[in-house]
Amino acid sequence: MGMTTVEKIFARKTKQRKVSPGDLVTVEVDTVVMIDNSFNPSRWREIRKLHDPRKVVVVFDHRVPAPTVHAAIAHRNGRKFVERFGIERVHDVGFDQGISHQVVFDKAYGLPGTVLVCSDSHTCSAGVLNCLARGVGEPDVMYSAIMGETWFRVGETIRYELHGRLSPAVTAKDAFLQIAGQYGDHANQNVEYGGPGLASLSLAARKTLTTMSAELSAEFAVCDPDDMLLDYVRSRTAEPFEPVSPDADANYLDVRKVDLGALQPLVAFPDTVVDNSRPVSEAAGIRIDQAFIGSCANGTLEDLQIAARVLQGRRIAPSVRLIVTPGSQQIYREALRDGTLAALSDAGAIVTPSTCGACGGGHLGVLGPNETCITASTRNFKGRMGDSSARIYMGSPATVAASAIRGTIADPREFLE
C-alpha cells in the first residue's frame, strides 16, 4: 500500500521510507508561527536561543490594536523578542498585519511539502498550501522554535473527493457544513481534499475548508496541489519547495464523495458545529441582534465580495449590528480599492481592523446576555463570542449578509439567484 499526503510528508521529514498510522514520528519543523497570545505576560518566559530565527514568524492578531493593558504588554514582549533575535518576518499592528493564518496564506509562508506549527487551533488552515500545519500547545511551539523539531502520532486519513461546481449562492462554508453535519467528528484523523471538483474552487474557498477542519477535530487537513496553487506560491516566494500528492494506492480509512453542485445553503445551530447543520429554511425567521463576517475562515476578499453583492443597494435592518472584519490588512486594502468596503459601509456595516476580534469574543463585537448572532466565523460554542446565554448560529458570508438585511436568518438565494 502507498502513502497519503500526510504520511508522505512525515516520511520526508523523518527521512523514513514508510510511515503508517499509529507511528510516533519526530519531524523537522520548517516554520514556527508565534502570535500575540504566545507573549501573554501570564505565560511568557524569556527564550535564550532559537534553532533558526529565519524559520520563525511573529504575528499579532488576537487582540489588535491592543484593547487592554494585558494585550499591550503581550505586544511589547513580542516586540522585544523580535528585536533580540533579529526576526524578519514580523506582522505588527499596521500595514502588513492580519490574522496569522490569513497572513501565512497571503505570504505563502507554509510552503508545499513542509511542516508548520502554531499555538492556535486553526493552524490547519495552511493545509490549503499543501503544507502540514497543526495547532499545538504553547510549550510545543517553544520547543519547536528552540530545537527545530517536534513529534506527532500519525493518524488515519479520510479523503474527500470533490465533484461538480458550487451554485452562485452556495459557498465552501456550506460544503464544510455539509461534511460536518453528515460525517461528524474526525478526532485523531487527518483530512485530505481532492478530486476533480477541487479545481472549481478558488484557493480562498479551499482555505475555508482546511481552516474549518479544526472544527472536525482533525489532526491535519491538506489539499492536493495543482497548477493554481503552485503558481500562487511561486508568485510569492523564491524559496524552493516540493509539493506532495498522495500515492495512487494510498490506504485511507474512508474515501467520501462530495457533490458540490447538489449543495444548498446550510446553517449550524447553536453550541456545536458537528452533527448540527440544517438547511437555512429550518432557521429562517429567527430574529438576530448581530451578524458577523470575518475570522481566519471567512475574512477573505471573496467572502467580503459576496456579502457586498447581497448588500448592494440595500440597507441592513435597524435592529441588527453587522460587523465585518477583513482577515488581513492586505485584504482590507484590496476591498477598499475595488469598492467592496464602500458597498458594505453604505449598507450599514461597520468594518473593523484585521483581528480575531469578535470571533473569539475578545473585542470588537462581544455578545451580551440572551443576544442572537449569525456568524461566518469559525466557532459557535456556548460563550465563544461573549455571554454564555447568547445563541450563535453559523452560516456562509452570503447567508449572514442576507440575514442582516432581513433582521432574521434568511436564505441568500433570495438575493443572489
Helices and strands as residue ranges (DSSP letters): H 5-14, E 24-28, E 31-35, G 36-39, G 53-55, E 56-59, H 69-85, E 89-91, H 100-107, E 115-118, G 121-129, E 132-135, H 138-147, E 149-153, E 156-163, H 172-183, E 189-194, G 196-200, H 203-212, G 213-216, E 221-223, H 227-234, E 254-259, G 260-262, E 266-268, E 277-279, G 280-282, E 290-293, H 295-298, H 301-311, E 321-324, H 329-337, H 340-346, E 350-351, G 357-360, E 372-376, E 391-394, H 397-406, H 413-416
